[in-house]
Amino acid sequence: MADKAPKKKPPQQHVRVGVGVIVRVPNNTGVVWVGIRKGSHGAGSLALPGGHLEMLESWEECAAREIKEEMNLDLVDLQFAHVTNDIMASEGKHYVTVFIMGRPASDTAGPENMEPEKCEGWKEYTWDELKSMAETTNIFGPLRKLLQDDPLSVREYLK
């Protein structure tokens, strides 16, 4: 009996809501943590921490939960930053990504890589470094759009 080829996953049938989190590095003006995605769509690309919004969860609750799960940090000063409409036709996916900004509760806190199967680790980048890399580096689509939009709210928050 011959092995059957694995079935291709059908395209998403509904738009999903993602939450990306801009985590300001304590005592380092304009710097955020970014990781390299592993094992999911966008693998190999730079991305902010975050994930899917769960049923009955606020955007801020989702951001806090995802950062605790991915980085083992408690966030404070959570606030809305921006939203993007992310059509990933080549992957059969469509997301609305809500970006939330926050900072660690402790000024001495640093991230741990709590999900090494999903992220290669967390590195610090200035917002301007990320913007200059946006066209030449493999950056996850929602983050690329955020960098292109370059919202004033994010620039102000990172000062």
RODO-431013 format. One record per residue: residue in one letter; x, y, z of N, C-alpha, C, O in turn. Coordinates in pm, 1 decimal, m for minus. Example, Ala and Ser with C-alpha at 12.3 -4.5 7.8 and 13.67 -1.06 7.14 Angstrom:
RODO-431013
(marse a, (1319.0, m569.0, 780.0), (1230.0, m450.0, 780.0), (1320.0, m330.0, 780.0), (1423.6, m331.9, 846.5))
(marse s, (1285.0, m225.0, 708.0), (1367.0, m106.0, 714.0), (1290.0, 3.0, 787.0), (1340.9, 113.8, 803.9))
//
This chain:
RODO-431013
(marse m, (83.1, m116.4, 0.0), (0.0, 0.0, 0.0), (88.9, 124.7, 0.0), (177.0, 138.4, 84.9))
(marse a, (66.2, 213.5, m93.4), (146.9, 333.6, m108.9), (108.3, 437.8, m4.6), (m7.7, 450.4, 34.5))
(marse d, (210.7, 512.7, 39.4), (184.3, 623.0, 131.5), (108.7, 732.6, 58.7), (138.9, 765.1, m56.1))
(marse k, (13.2, 787.5, 124.9), (m61.6, 898.7, 67.1), (12.9, 1028.9, 95.5), (71.9, 1046.5, 202.1))
(marse a, (8.9, 1118.3, m0.5), (68.3, 1250.3, 19.9), (m12.2, 1323.2, 126.8), (m134.2, 1309.0, 133.9))
(marse p, (57.2, 1402.3, 210.9), (m18.1, 1476.2, 313.3), (m114.9, 1573.3, 247.7), (m85.4, 1635.0, 145.4))
(marse k, (m230.2, 1584.4, 309.7), (m331.1, 1675.2, 256.6), (m289.0, 1819.1, 282.2), (m237.8, 1852.7, 389.0))
(marse k, (m311.7, 1903.5, 181.7), (m286.4, 2045.8, 199.1), (m397.2, 2104.4, 283.8), (m514.3, 2069.1, 269.8))
(marse k, (m358.0, 2194.4, 371.7), (m455.4, 2261.9, 455.4), (m533.7, 2360.1, 368.5), (m473.2, 2437.9, 294.8))
(marse p, (m665.6, 2358.2, 375.6), (m743.6, 2454.3, 296.7), (m721.2, 2595.9, 348.3), (m685.1, 2614.5, 464.5))
(marse p, (m742.0, 2695.2, 263.6), (m726.1, 2832.9, 310.1), (m821.0, 2861.7, 426.0), (m927.4, 2801.3, 439.0))
(marse q, (m778.5, 2956.1, 509.4), (m863.4, 3003.1, 617.9), (m998.0, 3045.9, 562.0), (m1003.5, 3105.7, 454.5))
(marse q, (m1102.9, 3017.8, 629.9), (m1236.0, 3055.5, 583.5), (m1284.1, 3186.6, 645.7), (m1381.5, 3245.9, 599.2))
(marse h, (m1215.8, 3231.5, 750.6), (m1256.3, 3352.9, 820.5), (m1133.5, 3436.4, 853.5), (m1023.1, 3384.0, 868.5))
(marse v, (m1154.0, 3563.8, 864.2), (m1047.2, 3652.9, 908.3), (m1023.3, 3626.9, 1056.7), (m1117.7, 3616.5, 1135.0))
(marse r, (m896.1, 3616.7, 1094.2), (m861.5, 3595.8, 1235.2), (m805.6, 3725.4, 1292.3), (m760.7, 3812.7, 1218.0))
(marse v, (m808.7, 3737.1, 1423.3), (m755.0, 3854.7, 1490.2), (m625.9, 3815.5, 1560.7), (m623.6, 3727.6, 1646.9))
(marse g, (m519.5, 3883.0, 1521.8), (m390.7, 3865.8, 1587.5), (m362.9, 3987.6, 1674.0), (m411.1, 4097.3, 1645.9))
(marse v, (m285.2, 3967.7, 1778.8), (m242.3, 4078.7, 1863.4), (m90.1, 4076.5, 1866.8), (m29.0, 3980.4, 1913.6))
(marse g, (m30.4, 4183.3, 1816.8), (114.4, 4200.8, 1823.1), (146.3, 4297.3, 1935.7), (73.6, 4394.0, 1958.2))
(marse v, (256.2, 4270.5, 2006.7), (287.0, 4350.6, 2125.0), (422.4, 4419.7, 2109.1), (525.6, 4355.9, 2088.1))
(marse i, (417.8, 4550.1, 2119.7), (538.8, 4632.1, 2116.0), (583.4, 4646.1, 2260.6), (524.9, 4723.0, 2336.9))
(marse v, (688.3, 4570.9, 2298.8), (736.2, 4571.7, 2436.9), (858.8, 4661.2, 2444.2), (964.5, 4629.1, 2389.9))
(marse r, (843.0, 4772.8, 2511.7), (952.4, 4869.6, 2528.0), (1055.7, 4814.8, 2626.3), (1021.8, 4773.3, 2737.1))
(marse v, (1181.8, 4815.3, 2584.2), (1290.4, 4769.7, 2670.4), (1312.4, 4875.0, 2779.3), (1327.7, 4993.0, 2748.0))
(marse p, (1314.3, 4834.3, 2906.5), (1331.4, 4931.9, 3015.4), (1464.5, 5006.8, 3003.5), (1566.7, 4949.2, 2966.2))
(marse n, (1461.0, 5135.7, 3035.7), (1581.4, 5219.7, 3041.7), (1661.2, 5222.1, 2911.5), (1783.2, 5238.3, 2913.9))
(marse n, (1593.2, 5206.2, 2798.3), (1662.1, 5205.4, 2669.6), (1569.3, 5270.7, 2567.0), (1488.7, 5201.9, 2504.2))
(marse t, (1579.5, 5398.6, 2550.0), (1488.7, 5478.0, 2468.1), (1478.4, 5426.0, 2325.6), (1579.2, 5404.9, 2258.1))
(marse g, (1354.9, 5405.7, 2281.0), (1329.4, 5368.3, 2142.8), (1355.1, 5223.5, 2108.4), (1352.4, 5187.3, 1990.8))
(marse v, (1380.2, 5139.2, 2207.8), (1419.7, 4999.8, 2183.3), (1305.6, 4904.8, 2220.0), (1238.6, 4921.9, 2321.9))
(marse v, (1285.3, 4803.9, 2134.0), (1183.1, 4701.3, 2155.8), (1244.9, 4563.1, 2137.9), (1353.2, 4548.8, 2081.0))
(marse w, (1173.6, 4460.7, 2187.8), (1218.1, 4323.3, 2168.8), (1147.4, 4261.6, 2049.6), (1026.1, 4274.7, 2033.2))
(marse v, (1226.0, 4194.0, 1966.7), (1175.6, 4126.2, 1847.1), (1241.3, 3989.0, 1841.0), (1356.6, 3972.5, 1881.1))
(marse g, (1166.4, 3889.8, 1790.2), (1220.7, 3754.8, 1777.5), (1211.0, 3705.2, 1634.6), (1150.7, 3769.6, 1548.9))
(marse i, (1271.6, 3589.2, 1610.1), (1260.8, 3524.4, 1479.2), (1165.4, 3406.4, 1493.9), (1186.2, 3317.4, 1576.4))
(marse r, (1059.8, 3407.8, 1411.7), (954.8, 3305.8, 1418.4), (1007.6, 3169.5, 1373.1), (1091.6, 3159.4, 1283.7))
(marse k, (955.9, 3066.1, 1437.4), (985.4, 2927.8, 1400.3), (855.6, 2847.8, 1395.9), (763.8, 2873.3, 1473.8))
(marse g, (848.2, 2752.3, 1305.9), (743.8, 2650.8, 1308.6), (602.3, 2695.0, 1277.1), (508.8, 2620.1, 1305.5))
(marse s, (581.7, 2813.0, 1219.6), (446.7, 2854.7, 1183.0), (456.8, 2946.1, 1062.0), (566.0, 2970.0, 1010.5))
(marse h, (342.0, 2997.5, 1016.4), (350.4, 3087.4, 901.5), (440.8, 3205.8, 938.3), (437.3, 3257.2, 1050.1))
(marse g, (520.3, 3246.3, 841.8), (617.5, 3351.8, 866.9), (746.7, 3301.7, 928.3), (827.4, 3381.8, 975.5))
(marse a, (768.2, 3170.3, 928.9), (890.0, 3114.1, 988.0), (1013.1, 3179.1, 925.1), (1018.4, 3199.7, 803.8))
(marse g, (1111.5, 3211.0, 1008.5), (1234.7, 3272.9, 963.6), (1229.4, 3424.7, 957.8), (1328.5, 3488.5, 922.4))
(marse s, (1116.4, 3483.0, 991.4), (1104.4, 3629.1, 983.4), (1106.9, 3692.4, 1122.0), (1068.5, 3630.9, 1221.5))
(marse l, (1153.5, 3818.0, 1125.3), (1150.6, 3896.6, 1248.2), (1006.5, 3932.7, 1279.9), (930.8, 3972.0, 1191.2))
(marse a, (968.9, 3919.4, 1405.5), (831.3, 3949.6, 1444.1), (826.0, 3995.3, 1588.9), (911.8, 3961.5, 1670.5))
(marse l, (724.3, 4071.9, 1617.7), (695.5, 4108.4, 1755.3), (633.7, 3987.5, 1825.5), (578.8, 3899.4, 1759.5))
(marse p, (641.9, 3982.5, 1958.3), (568.1, 3878.5, 2029.3), (418.3, 3902.2, 2013.9), (374.9, 4013.9, 1985.5))
(marse g, (340.9, 3797.9, 2032.5), (196.3, 3811.3, 2024.2), (131.3, 3681.4, 1984.3), (196.0, 3576.7, 1983.2))
(marse g, (4.4, 3687.2, 1951.5), (m67.7, 3566.0, 1914.1), (m212.0, 3597.5, 1879.6), (m246.4, 3709.7, 1842.2))
(marse h, (m295.4, 3495.5, 1893.1), (m436.5, 3506.9, 1856.0), (m521.1, 3556.6, 1972.9), (m501.5, 3517.1, 2087.8))
(marse l, (m614.4, 3643.1, 1940.3), (m712.3, 3688.1, 2037.4), (m806.6, 3571.8, 2067.2), (m858.8, 3508.6, 1975.4))
(marse e, (m828.2, 3543.8, 2195.2), (m918.5, 3436.1, 2234.7), (m1057.5, 3492.4, 2263.3), (m1073.5, 3611.2, 2291.3))
(marse m, (m1155.7, 3406.2, 2255.8), (m1295.1, 3443.8, 2279.3), (m1310.4, 3513.8, 2414.2), (m1258.5, 3466.7, 2515.4))
(marse l, (m1381.2, 3625.3, 2415.1), (m1415.3, 3704.4, 2533.2), (m1294.7, 3772.2, 2598.9), (m1302.5, 3813.1, 2714.8))
(marse e, (m1184.2, 3784.2, 2526.5), (m1061.9, 3843.1, 2579.5), (m1046.3, 3985.0, 2522.9), (m1070.9, 4007.7, 2404.4))
(marse s, (m1005.8, 4079.2, 2606.9), (m976.4, 4214.0, 2556.8), (m840.1, 4211.1, 2488.6), (m761.6, 4118.5, 2508.7))
(marse w, (m812.9, 4312.4, 2408.5), (m682.9, 4320.3, 2340.4), (m569.3, 4326.9, 2442.9), (m464.7, 4264.2, 2426.0))
(marse e, (m592.1, 4403.9, 2548.9), (m489.1, 4418.7, 2652.1), (m467.6, 4288.0, 2728.1), (m354.1, 4252.5, 2759.8))
(marse e, (m575.9, 4216.5, 2757.2), (m562.6, 4085.8, 2823.7), (m484.3, 3989.3, 2735.7), (m398.5, 3915.6, 2784.4))
(marse c, (m513.8, 3989.7, 2606.8), (m442.4, 3902.5, 2513.7), (m294.0, 3937.6, 2513.0), (m209.0, 3848.9, 2521.1))
(marse a, (m262.6, 4066.7, 2503.2), (m122.4, 4109.7, 2500.9), (m50.0, 4065.1, 2627.9), (60.2, 4010.8, 2620.4))
(marse a, (m110.8, 4087.6, 2743.4), (m48.4, 4049.1, 2870.6), (m28.1, 3897.7, 2877.6), (77.7, 3851.1, 2919.9))
(marse r, (m128.6, 3821.5, 2836.6), (m119.2, 3674.9, 2839.4), (m8.0, 3625.9, 2746.8), (74.6, 3543.7, 2786.4))
(marse e, (m6.3, 3676.4, 2623.7), (94.2, 3631.2, 2527.2), (236.0, 3663.9, 2573.5), (326.7, 3582.5, 2556.2))
(marse i, (255.9, 3781.0, 2631.4), (390.4, 3818.7, 2677.9), (431.9, 3731.5, 2795.8), (548.8, 3694.8, 2807.4))
(marse k, (339.0, 3698.5, 2882.0), (371.4, 3608.4, 2993.9), (408.9, 3470.2, 2939.4), (506.3, 3410.0, 2984.5))
(marse e, (330.9, 3419.7, 2841.5), (356.8, 3287.1, 2784.2), (487.7, 3282.9, 2704.9), (561.4, 3184.6, 2712.0))
(marse e, (516.5, 3388.3, 2630.1), (630.9, 3386.0, 2539.4), (760.4, 3438.4, 2601.3), (869.0, 3391.4, 2567.1))
(marse m, (749.3, 3536.4, 2693.0), (868.1, 3603.9, 2745.4), (880.9, 3598.4, 2897.7), (983.1, 3639.9, 2952.5))
(marse n, (778.8, 3547.8, 2966.2), (774.1, 3543.7, 3112.3), (790.2, 3683.3, 3173.6), (859.6, 3701.5, 3273.6))
(marse l, (724.3, 3780.7, 3111.0), (724.1, 3917.1, 3162.9), (581.8, 3957.8, 3197.7), (486.1, 3917.1, 3131.8))
(marse d, (569.4, 4038.9, 3302.3), (442.9, 4101.9, 3336.4), (447.5, 4243.0, 3279.8), (543.5, 4316.5, 3302.7))
(marse l, (343.4, 4280.8, 3205.4), (340.2, 4412.2, 3142.1), (251.6, 4510.2, 3217.6), (152.8, 4472.3, 3280.4))
(marse v, (289.9, 4637.6, 3209.7), (209.8, 4748.1, 3261.9), (200.6, 4854.1, 3153.5), (267.4, 4845.9, 3050.4))
(marse d, (117.1, 4953.1, 3178.5), (103.2, 5067.0, 3086.8), (59.0, 5021.6, 2947.4), (106.2, 5073.9, 2846.4))
(marse l, (m32.2, 4923.4, 2942.9), (m79.6, 4870.2, 2814.5), (m172.3, 4969.8, 2746.5), (m263.1, 5024.9, 2808.8))
(marse q, (m148.0, 4992.0, 2617.6), (m233.3, 5082.8, 2542.2), (m232.9, 5048.1, 2394.0), (m137.5, 4990.8, 2341.3))
(marse f, (m341.9, 5084.4, 2329.3), (m357.0, 5060.7, 2186.7), (m252.2, 5139.8, 2109.5), (m222.7, 5254.7, 2142.5))
(marse a, (m195.1, 5075.7, 2004.3), (m95.2, 5141.9, 1920.6), (m144.9, 5162.6, 1777.9), (m136.4, 5273.5, 1725.1))
(marse h, (m196.7, 5057.1, 1714.8), (m228.8, 5063.7, 1572.0), (m301.7, 4935.0, 1533.1), (m306.8, 4839.6, 1610.7))
(marse v, (m357.5, 4933.4, 1413.2), (m419.6, 4812.1, 1359.4), (m382.4, 4801.9, 1211.7), (m374.9, 4903.0, 1141.9))
(marse t, (m359.0, 4678.7, 1164.3), (m329.8, 4656.1, 1022.3), (m421.4, 4547.2, 968.0), (m468.7, 4460.7, 1041.7))
(marse n, (m445.1, 4553.7, 837.9), (m523.4, 4452.8, 766.3), (m423.4, 4369.5, 687.1), (m366.2, 4418.3, 589.7))
(marse d, (m401.7, 4245.1, 727.1), (m292.5, 4163.3, 673.4), (m344.4, 4047.0, 590.2), (m384.6, 3943.4, 643.3))
(marse i, (m342.5, 4066.0, 459.6), (m384.6, 3961.7, 366.6), (m260.1, 3885.0, 323.3), (m170.8, 3940.8, 259.5))
(marse m, (m255.1, 3758.8, 357.8), (m141.9, 3671.9, 325.2), (m189.7, 3569.3, 223.5), (m203.4, 3451.0, 254.8))
(marse a, (m215.1, 3615.5, 101.4), (m276.2, 3532.4, m3.0), (m195.1, 3407.2, m32.0), (m252.0, 3300.0, m52.8))
(marse s, (m63.0, 3419.4, m33.7), (20.2, 3302.9, m66.5), (9.8, 3192.7, 39.4), (39.8, 3076.5, 12.1))
(marse e, (m32.6, 3229.9, 159.3), (m48.3, 3133.0, 267.9), (m194.8, 3099.7, 295.3), (m225.4, 3019.5, 383.5))
(marse g, (m285.3, 3162.1, 218.8), (m427.7, 3138.0, 240.5), (m476.3, 3189.1, 374.5), (m565.8, 3130.3, 435.2))
(marse k, (m416.8, 3300.2, 421.6), (m452.3, 3354.3, 552.9), (m487.8, 3502.1, 540.4), (m438.7, 3572.8, 452.4))
(marse h, (m573.8, 3546.0, 630.4), (m611.6, 3686.7, 638.6), (m630.0, 3719.0, 785.9), (m707.4, 3654.2, 856.4))
(marse y, (m557.3, 3820.4, 830.8), (m562.5, 3863.0, 970.4), (m591.5, 4011.4, 979.6), (m554.9, 4088.3, 890.7))
(marse v, (m655.8, 4050.8, 1085.0), (m654.2, 4187.8, 1133.1), (m563.5, 4181.5, 1255.1), (m588.1, 4104.9, 1348.3))
(marse t, (m458.2, 4262.8, 1253.5), (m363.0, 4260.1, 1364.1), (m375.5, 4389.1, 1444.1), (m360.1, 4499.2, 1391.3))
(marse v, (m403.9, 4372.4, 1572.1), (m414.3, 4483.4, 1666.0), (m281.4, 4490.6, 1740.5), (m237.4, 4392.5, 1800.6))
(marse f, (m218.8, 4606.3, 1736.1), (m91.3, 4624.2, 1806.3), (m115.1, 4698.5, 1936.9), (m180.0, 4803.1, 1941.3))
(marse i, (m60.1, 4640.5, 2043.0), (m69.3, 4695.7, 2177.6), (72.6, 4725.8, 2225.2), (164.9, 4649.0, 2197.9))
(marse m, (90.2, 4836.3, 2295.6), (220.8, 4873.7, 2350.7), (218.7, 4852.9, 2501.2), (115.4, 4869.2, 2566.2))
(marse g, (333.7, 4816.7, 2555.5), (346.5, 4802.1, 2699.3), (492.1, 4794.3, 2739.8), (581.8, 4788.3, 2655.7))
(marse r, (513.7, 4794.3, 2869.7), (650.4, 4782.3, 2921.0), (650.6, 4684.7, 3038.4), (548.1, 4666.1, 3103.9))
(marse p, (766.2, 4622.2, 3065.2), (772.9, 4530.7, 3178.5), (744.8, 4603.2, 3310.1), (779.1, 4720.3, 3326.9))
(marse a, (682.3, 4531.9, 3402.1), (649.9, 4588.5, 3533.0), (775.5, 4625.7, 3610.8), (773.2, 4717.7, 3692.7))
(marse s, (884.1, 4555.2, 3585.9), (1010.6, 4582.4, 3653.5), (1108.4, 4645.7, 3555.3), (1119.2, 4601.7, 3440.8))
(marse d, (1179.2, 4748.7, 3599.9), (1278.3, 4813.8, 3513.6), (1402.8, 4728.9, 3493.3), (1489.2, 4764.2, 3413.0))
(marse t, (1413.1, 4618.4, 3564.4), (1529.4, 4530.4, 3547.2), (1492.3, 4400.3, 3477.3), (1576.8, 4312.5, 3459.9))
(marse a, (1366.9, 4387.9, 3437.6), (1320.2, 4263.3, 3376.3), (1371.4, 4249.3, 3233.4), (1377.1, 4346.0, 3157.4))
(marse g, (1408.0, 4128.1, 3199.8), (1445.0, 4094.5, 3063.1), (1368.4, 3969.9, 3022.4), (1321.7, 3895.0, 3108.2))
(marse p, (1355.1, 3947.0, 2892.1), (1274.0, 3833.6, 2846.8), (1345.5, 3699.9, 2855.8), (1467.5, 3691.2, 2841.9))
(marse e, (1267.6, 3597.5, 2879.1), (1313.6, 3458.8, 2866.7), (1246.1, 3403.0, 2742.2), (1133.6, 3441.7, 2710.6))
(marse n, (1312.0, 3313.7, 2672.0), (1248.9, 3249.5, 2556.5), (1171.6, 3127.7, 2606.9), (1227.0, 3018.4, 2618.8))
(marse m, (1043.3, 3148.0, 2636.2), (960.4, 3044.2, 2695.9), (907.4, 2944.0, 2594.1), (859.7, 2837.0, 2632.0))
(marse e, (915.2, 2977.2, 2464.8), (864.2, 2889.8, 2359.4), (970.5, 2873.0, 2250.9), (953.7, 2922.8, 2139.6))
(marse p, (1080.1, 2802.9, 2282.9), (1189.2, 2789.9, 2186.0), (1149.3, 2716.2, 2058.2), (1219.0, 2725.9, 1957.2))
(marse e, (1038.6, 2643.2, 2061.8), (990.4, 2576.5, 1940.7), (920.8, 2676.2, 1847.2), (897.0, 2645.0, 1730.5))
(marse k, (888.1, 2795.7, 1897.7), (818.5, 2897.4, 1818.4), (902.7, 3021.2, 1790.8), (870.4, 3099.2, 1701.2))
(marse c, (1010.7, 3040.2, 1866.8), (1091.8, 3161.3, 1854.3), (1238.4, 3128.3, 1879.6), (1271.0, 3051.5, 1970.1))
(marse e, (1326.2, 3186.8, 1798.9), (1469.9, 3162.9, 1816.2), (1527.4, 3238.4, 1935.9), (1637.9, 3207.7, 1980.6))
(marse g, (1455.1, 3335.3, 1987.7), (1502.7, 3414.7, 2100.7), (1469.0, 3561.1, 2078.7), (1424.0, 3599.9, 1970.9))
(marse w, (1490.9, 3641.5, 2180.9), (1452.5, 3783.2, 2176.7), (1575.0, 3870.6, 2167.1), (1670.3, 3855.4, 2243.5))
(marse k, (1571.8, 3964.2, 2070.6), (1680.8, 4059.1, 2052.6), (1625.0, 4200.1, 2059.6), (1507.1, 4223.6, 2033.0))
(marse e, (1712.1, 4293.6, 2096.1), (1673.8, 4433.8, 2106.4), (1704.2, 4505.9, 1975.3), (1811.7, 4490.4, 1917.4))
(marse y, (1607.2, 4584.9, 1930.1), (1623.0, 4668.9, 1811.7), (1561.3, 4804.3, 1840.4), (1459.5, 4813.6, 1909.0))
(marse t, (1623.7, 4910.3, 1787.5), (1557.1, 5039.2, 1794.3), (1448.7, 5039.5, 1687.4), (1454.9, 4964.1, 1590.3))
(marse w, (1350.2, 5125.0, 1707.0), (1242.9, 5138.7, 1609.3), (1300.8, 5182.3, 1474.7), (1258.6, 5133.8, 1369.8))
(marse d, (1397.3, 5273.7, 1478.2), (1458.5, 5322.3, 1354.3), (1537.7, 5211.3, 1284.3), (1537.3, 5204.3, 1161.4))
(marse e, (1605.4, 5124.8, 1360.0), (1674.7, 5010.1, 1298.3), (1574.5, 4921.6, 1225.1), (1597.6, 4881.6, 1111.0))
(marse l, (1463.5, 4891.5, 1291.1), (1361.6, 4807.1, 1228.5), (1306.1, 4872.7, 1102.6), (1287.0, 4806.1, 1000.8))
(marse k, (1280.2, 5002.6, 1109.3), (1229.4, 5073.4, 991.5), (1328.3, 5064.6, 875.7), (1287.8, 5043.9, 761.4))
(marse s, (1457.4, 5080.0, 904.0), (1557.0, 5076.3, 796.6), (1574.5, 4934.9, 741.3), (1619.2, 4918.8, 627.8))
(marse m, (1540.4, 4833.4, 818.7), (1552.6, 4693.8, 775.1), (1428.5, 4645.3, 699.5), (1431.7, 4539.0, 637.6))
(marse a, (1320.3, 4721.7, 703.9), (1189.7, 4674.4, 656.9), (1188.0, 4627.1, 512.1), (1111.6, 4536.6, 478.5))
(marse e, (1269.3, 4685.5, 426.5), (1266.2, 4646.7, 285.1), (1373.2, 4545.4, 247.8), (1368.2, 4488.7, 138.6))
(marse t, (1469.8, 4521.2, 335.5), (1581.1, 4432.8, 299.8), (1591.4, 4307.8, 386.1), (1671.5, 4219.2, 356.6))
(marse t, (1512.7, 4299.4, 490.7), (1520.1, 4188.7, 585.4), (1387.7, 4114.0, 584.1), (1283.1, 4171.7, 554.7))
(marse n, (1393.1, 3985.8, 616.1), (1271.8, 3905.7, 624.3), (1196.5, 3944.0, 752.0), (1228.9, 3898.1, 861.6))
(marse i, (1095.3, 4029.2, 734.7), (1014.0, 4077.3, 846.7), (871.4, 4028.1, 826.9), (816.4, 4038.9, 717.3))
(marse f, (811.8, 3974.4, 932.1), (675.7, 3922.1, 929.2), (580.9, 4031.5, 880.8), (590.8, 4146.5, 923.8))
(marse g, (489.8, 3995.8, 792.2), (400.7, 4090.6, 725.5), (334.9, 4194.2, 814.2), (342.5, 4313.0, 782.9))
(marse p, (270.1, 4154.9, 924.5), (206.6, 4256.6, 1009.5), (305.9, 4359.0, 1065.5), (274.9, 4477.9, 1071.9))
(marse l, (424.7, 4313.5, 1105.9), (525.4, 4406.2, 1156.3), (574.1, 4496.7, 1043.0), (594.3, 4616.3, 1064.0))
(marse r, (593.0, 4441.2, 924.0), (635.5, 4522.8, 809.5), (534.9, 4636.2, 784.0), (573.8, 4751.1, 763.0))
(marse k, (405.1, 4602.3, 786.2), (302.1, 4705.6, 765.1), (304.7, 4809.6, 876.5), (291.1, 4929.2, 850.6))
(marse l, (322.2, 4764.4, 999.7), (330.3, 4857.3, 1111.9), (447.6, 4953.5, 1092.2), (433.7, 5073.8, 1114.2))
(marse l, (561.6, 4901.2, 1051.2), (679.6, 4985.4, 1029.3), (656.8, 5083.0, 913.8), (700.4, 5198.0, 919.8))
(marse q, (589.4, 5037.9, 810.3), (560.3, 5126.2, 697.5), (463.9, 5237.1, 739.9), (480.2, 5352.2, 699.4))
(marse d, (364.4, 5203.2, 820.6), (268.0, 5303.4, 867.1), (333.0, 5399.8, 966.7), (296.9, 5517.3, 973.4))
(marse d, (428.7, 5348.7, 1043.2), (506.2, 5426.8, 1139.9), (417.7, 5520.9, 1222.6), (435.0, 5642.7, 1217.5))
(marse p, (322.5, 5464.4, 1298.9), (228.0, 5549.6, 1371.8), (295.9, 5640.9, 1473.8), (388.2, 5600.1, 1544.3))
(marse l, (249.1, 5762.7, 1479.7), (301.1, 5860.1, 1575.7), (286.0, 5808.8, 1718.8), (372.1, 5833.8, 1803.2))
(marse s, (176.8, 5737.1, 1746.4), (153.7, 5684.7, 1882.1), (269.1, 5595.0, 1927.3), (308.2, 5598.2, 2044.0))
(marse v, (323.2, 5515.5, 1835.6), (435.5, 5426.3, 1870.7), (561.4, 5507.4, 1893.5), (631.9, 5486.6, 1992.2))
(marse r, (589.8, 5598.7, 1804.2), (710.7, 5683.7, 1819.9), (706.1, 5758.8, 1953.9), (806.5, 5766.3, 2024.7))
(marse e, (589.7, 5813.7, 1987.7), (575.4, 5888.0, 2113.5), (595.2, 5795.6, 2233.9), (660.9, 5833.2, 2331.0))
(marse y, (538.7, 5675.7, 2227.6), (547.4, 5580.9, 2338.5), (691.7, 5538.2, 2363.3), (732.3, 5518.0, 2477.7))
(marse l, (768.4, 5524.7, 2255.8), (904.9, 5474.6, 2267.4), (1006.6, 5581.4, 2309.0), (1123.2, 5549.6, 2332.5))
(marse k, (963.4, 5707.3, 2318.1), (1056.8, 5814.8, 2359.8), (1098.8, 5798.5, 2502.9), (1176.4, 5879.2, 2554.0))
//
